[in-house]
Amino acid sequence: MSTKTLALWVAYGTNGVVGSIRHDEDGYVVTMAGADAAAGTYPSLASAKGALHSRMLPGSDWPRFQEH
């Protein structure tokens, strides 16, 4: 079975890319920059963005999300 990516957002923090969110048939998949595996799959873009931000360093500003 192949998974089709429907959309991709890259998250940018103050020092560059911090992660990405890929939307596919299963939901919104969060992967942190440099990680070997996805951090989780979420039912909505808003929840995925929150999950990505929660995995950043404590006190980090909300990242800028750019759709690709």
C-alpha positions in Angstrom: 0.0 0.0 0.0 1.4 3.4 -0.9 0.5 6.5 1.1 -0.3 9.6 -0.9 0.8 12.9 0.6 -2.1 15.4 0.2 -0.3 18.4 1.6 3.0 19.2 3.4 3.7 22.0 5.9 7.3 22.9 7.1 7.6 24.5 10.5 10.3 27.2 10.9 11.5 28.3 14.3 14.0 31.1 15.0 16.9 29.0 14.0 15.5 27.3 10.9 13.4 24.2 10.2 12.1 22.5 13.3 9.8 19.9 11.8 7.1 19.1 9.3 3.5 18.0 9.1 2.4 15.7 6.2 -1.3 15.2 5.5 -2.1 11.8 4.1 -5.0 9.3 4.3 -4.3 8.5 7.9 -4.3 12.1 9.2 -1.7 14.8 9.9 1.7 13.2 10.6 4.2 15.2 12.7 7.9 14.7 12.2 10.5 16.7 14.0 13.7 17.8 12.2 16.4 15.3 12.5 14.1 12.6 13.8 14.2 9.0 12.5 10.5 8.4 12.9 7.2 10.4 13.0 6.2 11.8 16.4 2.6 10.9 15.9 -0.5 11.2 13.7 -3.3 13.7 14.6 -6.9 14.1 13.3 -6.6 17.8 12.4 -4.0 20.3 11.3 -4.6 22.4 14.4 -3.9 19.5 16.7 -0.8 18.5 14.7 0.6 22.1 14.9 0.0 22.1 18.7 1.8 18.7 19.0 4.7 19.9 17.0 5.1 23.1 19.1 4.9 21.0 22.3 7.9 19.0 21.2 10.0 22.1 20.6 12.3 23.4 23.4 10.4 24.8 26.4 9.7 28.5 25.9 10.0 28.4 22.1 7.9 30.8 20.1 5.1 29.3 17.9 6.8 28.3 14.6 5.9 29.7 11.3 4.2 27.0 9.1 4.7 27.2 5.3 2.7 25.0 3.0 4.8 23.3 0.3 
